[in-house]
Amino acid sequence: MKLNGGNDQTPGVTLWFTGLPCSGKTTVSELVLEQLRRAAAKVELLDGDTVRQSLSRGLGFSRQDRDENIRRIGFVCKLLTRNGVIAIAAAVSPYRAVRDEVRTLIGTFVEIYVNCPLEMCMRRDVKGMYKRAFAGEIAHFTGVSDPYEEPLHPDLILHTDRETPEESARKAIDLLVTKGYLDNSPAAHVVASRVSLRTLTH
């Protein structure tokens, strides 16, 4: 599998996973990353939690800080994308305006809405963040005390409450093929059909 065109000058693409906390963004994006790496594709993952420990250390959770965090992720994705890399971003990114801003900044941008009901996200929350947020112990928590603005026209919607992480990952890879960001060779479809049976836990 390769980016369509197969040379270093071919632009890459950014896959932007957005959704509530514990909706499955990291789980699915890591499966996509794993499969693309097995196929020797140039790919990098920027996970929201990891970015906050490095690139965005010091930022809080006000709207201004959240937007700045997304802009920083978007800037890195832009650099990767223009150098022929498949950049995967997995971040809550709750506000529609800044998601649209990074879409414009990057250009070749695929928005994937990880749609999962709040009740299911709460059941998956092994860290107890939702419980603490409802108790008032965590301020500015998306889905509780802060809003989540759903994408109006996402390129793909994943219903992670009723499909397995492997099924969701395959849909994302199939979309890359359909949109022409990966070649339409048999190898690409083989990768899409071999999504790992290992379910990640985050």
Secondary structure as UniProt FT lines:
FT   TURN            4..5
FT   TURN            8..9
FT   STRAND          13..18
FT   TURN            21..22
FT   HELIX           25..38
FT   TURN            39..40
FT   STRAND          43..47
FT   HELIX           48..52
FT   TURN            53..58
FT   HELIX           63..82
FT   TURN            83..84
FT   STRAND          86..90
FT   HELIX           96..106
FT   STRAND          109..115
FT   HELIX           118..124
FT   TURN            126..127
FT   HELIX           129..134
FT   TURN            135..136
FT   TURN            143..145
FT   STRAND          156..159
FT   TURN            160..162
FT   HELIX           165..178
FT   TURN            179..180
FT   HELIX           186..193
//
